[in-house]
Amino acid sequence: QVHVGESGGGLVQPGGSLRLSCAASGSIFRIYDMGWYRQALGNERELVSSITRGGSITYVDSVKGRFTISRDNAKNTVYLQMNSLEPEDTAVYYCKARIQPLLLSAINDYWGQGTQVTVSS
């Protein structure tokens, strides 16, 4: 079965940096778009950044110039480098990957369980 899992969250001071990693594993034929979402306490989940298999990238305006998304297709992994972190970045960060499993034609979105990022003095 396909599994997606994140790592790299933690507590950091304002202005600090974190790098999140998300790896997909299991019976995978191909991974298409991958992205990072976040959900702050009391807020809706929002798309932070996405990257296609070919490398096309989007960012939400609030993180432009501070966050960088990248992926390694050979490792089935997507990263989110977060610099100049602000308290407003505090949230649970979730990874989503659009994946076609082996021997199946259906393409599904798979979510990680989330990793907590807290930016505080």
C-alpha positions in Angstrom: 0.0 0.0 0.0 1.0 3.6 -0.5 2.2 5.6 2.5 3.1 9.3 2.8 5.0 10.6 5.8 6.4 14.0 6.9 9.3 14.9 9.2 11.3 17.9 10.2 8.9 20.0 12.2 9.7 21.5 15.6 10.0 24.6 17.7 12.0 27.5 16.3 12.5 31.2 17.2 11.3 33.9 14.9 13.8 34.3 12.1 14.9 30.7 12.3 14.8 28.0 9.7 13.4 24.5 9.3 13.4 22.0 6.5 10.5 19.6 6.2 10.7 16.3 4.3 8.0 14.1 2.9 8.6 10.7 1.5 6.1 8.5 -0.4 6.6 4.7 -0.2 4.9 1.5 -1.2 3.6 0.2 -4.5 4.0 3.3 -6.6 3.9 3.6 -10.4 4.3 7.3 -10.6 4.0 10.4 -8.5 2.5 13.5 -10.0 2.0 16.8 -8.1 3.2 17.1 -4.6 2.5 19.9 -2.2 2.6 21.2 1.3 -0.5 22.4 3.2 -0.8 23.9 6.7 -3.5 24.3 9.2 -3.2 26.7 12.1 -5.4 26.3 15.2 -8.9 27.5 14.4 -8.1 28.0 10.7 -8.8 26.2 7.5 -6.2 24.1 5.8 -4.4 26.1 3.1 -2.1 25.3 0.3 1.4 26.6 1.0 3.4 25.4 -2.0 3.1 22.8 -4.7 5.5 21.3 -7.3 4.7 19.2 -10.3 6.6 16.2 -11.5 8.3 18.5 -14.1 9.2 21.1 -11.6 6.5 23.8 -11.9 6.1 25.6 -8.6 3.5 27.6 -6.7 3.7 29.5 -3.4 1.1 31.2 -1.3 1.9 34.9 -1.2 2.7 35.0 2.5 5.7 32.7 2.1 7.2 33.9 -1.2 10.8 34.7 -0.8 11.1 32.8 2.5 10.1 29.2 1.6 11.5 26.9 -1.1 9.9 23.7 -2.3 11.9 21.0 -4.1 11.6 17.3 -5.0 13.7 14.3 -5.7 11.8 12.0 -8.0 14.3 9.2 -7.6 13.6 9.2 -3.8 9.9 10.0 -4.0 10.5 12.9 -1.7 9.5 16.5 -1.5 11.1 19.1 0.7 10.1 22.5 2.1 12.9 24.7 3.2 11.5 27.4 5.5 13.6 30.5 6.3 12.9 33.7 8.1 10.1 32.0 10.0 7.4 34.1 11.6 4.9 33.3 14.4 2.2 33.4 11.7 3.8 30.3 10.2 2.9 28.2 13.2 0.7 25.4 12.1 0.6 21.7 11.4 2.1 21.1 8.0 0.8 18.3 5.8 2.2 16.8 2.7 0.0 15.7 -0.1 1.1 13.6 -3.1 -0.9 12.7 -6.2 0.0 9.1 -6.9 -0.8 6.3 -9.3 -0.3 2.9 -7.6 1.3 0.0 -9.5 -1.1 -2.0 -11.6 -3.9 0.6 -11.1 -5.2 3.2 -13.4 -6.8 5.4 -10.7 -4.8 8.4 -9.5 -5.4 9.3 -5.9 -4.3 12.0 -3.4 -2.4 10.7 -0.4 -1.9 12.7 2.8 0.7 12.5 5.4 -0.2 12.7 9.1 1.3 16.2 9.6 4.2 17.7 11.5 4.0 20.5 13.9 5.8 23.7 13.3 5.9 26.2 16.1 7.5 29.6 15.7 7.8 31.4 19.1 10.2 33.3 21.3 
